[in-house]
Structure formats: structure tokens, C-alpha cells
Amino acid sequence: MLIKILKKIKDWVDPNYWAEKIGEESGLYDKARNSKSRKWVDSLEGWKWWTYQIVGGIIFVIIIEFLLNLVGMTMLPWR
């Protein structure tokens, strides 16, 4: 009985629980699984996949760094 209560409390305060619940109930997970861009990324192999990962990661870091600089923060250790 006590274990069930503790598990329920854990679910209530866990953001992953709510994200999964909302994603599955709204159908957003299914929409993301069946998207054209997801199918394209899943079809990449070898050097194309590595290039996509590296270039995409670098662009993501640059955008986040720019946004953080707007609020006076940085994620780079030498700044």
C-alpha cells in the first residue's frame, strides 16, 4: 500500500511522466514518429549521418550560445 502511494507521488512530480502522458494522449509522439524529416534522418548512413550529427550539433550550440549571450550568460569556459 505504501509503495503504491510513493510511486504515485513520484509520478506526480516527475516531468518525464507528464511529458509522456501528454505526448501519447495528444498524438504528438505518433506525428513525430511518422514525419518526413524523421524518415530522412533514419535513412542516413555512414558519413552522411556523421556529417548531419556534427553540423547540426554545431549549429545548435551556436544558436544557444547566441541566445544565452542576449541575457548576459555564456556556456563557453573561456569567456
Secondary structure, 3 states (H helix, E strand, C coil): CHHHHHHHHHHHHCHHHHHHHHHHHHCHHHHHHCCHHHHHHHHCCCHHHHHHHHHHHHHHHHHHHHHHHHCCCCCCCCC
